[in-house]
Amino acid sequence: MTHPSAKPEPAPVRLDQDAATARQPVATPAREGWAQAARVVAAQGADTLLIHEFGNAADEEGDW
């Protein structure tokens, strides 16, 4: 995971007829590192629910 203060890579620039477009490439796939971060949070005991669990009205009708 990249640190927020890390120096960004230069963005490629595409020149069209009347516009220049600069796009920052995606550095890492979405959710990369989340599993490891969740393990760290759990190891610290900081993985308690912030809100209580709640069911749906039809939960009792379901075949679980």
C-alpha positions as CSV (number, residue, x, y, z in Angstrom):
1,M,0.0,0.0,0.0
2,T,1.3,3.4,-0.9
3,H,1.8,5.9,1.9
4,P,-0.2,9.2,1.5
5,S,3.0,11.3,1.6
6,A,4.7,9.2,-1.1
7,K,5.7,11.1,-4.2
8,P,3.3,10.4,-7.0
9,E,4.4,9.0,-10.3
10,P,4.0,11.3,-13.3
11,A,0.6,10.9,-15.0
12,P,0.6,10.1,-18.7
13,V,-0.8,12.8,-20.9
14,R,-2.9,12.2,-23.9
15,L,-3.3,14.9,-26.6
16,D,-6.5,14.9,-28.6
17,Q,-7.7,17.5,-31.2
18,D,-8.4,20.3,-28.7
19,A,-7.7,18.8,-25.3
20,A,-4.9,17.4,-23.2
21,T,-6.0,14.7,-20.7
22,A,-3.9,13.7,-17.8
23,R,-4.9,10.5,-15.9
24,Q,-3.3,9.1,-12.9
25,P,-2.9,5.4,-13.3
26,V,-4.4,3.1,-10.7
27,A,-1.5,2.2,-8.5
28,T,-3.0,-0.9,-6.8
29,P,-6.1,-2.9,-7.5
30,A,-9.2,-2.1,-5.4
31,R,-9.2,-3.5,-1.9
32,E,-5.6,-4.6,-2.1
33,G,-4.2,-5.0,1.4
34,W,-7.7,-5.0,3.1
35,A,-7.4,-8.6,4.3
36,Q,-4.1,-7.9,6.0
37,A,-5.4,-4.7,7.5
38,A,-8.4,-6.5,8.9
39,R,-6.1,-9.1,10.5
40,V,-4.2,-6.3,12.2
41,V,-7.4,-4.7,13.4
42,A,-8.6,-8.0,14.8
43,A,-5.3,-8.8,16.5
44,Q,-5.6,-5.4,18.3
45,G,-9.1,-6.3,19.4
46,A,-10.5,-3.3,17.6
47,D,-12.9,-5.2,15.4
48,T,-16.1,-4.7,17.4
49,L,-19.3,-3.7,15.7
50,L,-20.0,0.0,15.6
51,I,-23.8,-0.6,15.3
52,H,-25.8,-3.5,16.5
53,E,-26.8,-6.3,14.1
54,F,-30.3,-6.1,12.9
55,G,-32.5,-8.5,10.9
56,N,-35.0,-8.1,8.1
57,A,-38.7,-8.6,8.6
58,A,-38.7,-11.7,6.4
59,D,-35.7,-13.4,8.1
60,E,-37.8,-15.9,10.1
61,E,-39.5,-17.1,6.9
62,G,-36.1,-17.9,5.2
63,D,-34.6,-21.3,5.0
64,W,-31.2,-20.8,6.5
